[in-house]
């Protein structure tokens, strides 16, 4: 460890490239997961009519409890049913799944299909329930 400062000074270009590589990797990893919104932010967006909530859980899970005004298109059917979202193209879209994991590829699919303002609910419906927020059955 006593030679570390000398190594850094003697190899400044290499150390700088390493630091840039790490920063880039962290940025790419974060960007690939997409933007997240909290349950509070989701509520605000829906109340202000600036966002559409897309629930990608199965129909049976959706009927057990879902966020008010949400649209249900199960993830496995999303690609074939994207046309059903055309009327919401100007609004931001918030994806809801069970835990926030399946929403990541759904967010990527929507962005690749031309939707620009797409985010996911942090922690999915599990987080919504944990925060004791209302669900429609």
Helices and strands as residue ranges (DSSP letters): H 4-10, H 12-33, E 35-37, H 39-47, E 51-55, H 59-64, E 71-72, H 75-81, G 82-88, E 92-96, H 102-112, E 118-121, H 124-130
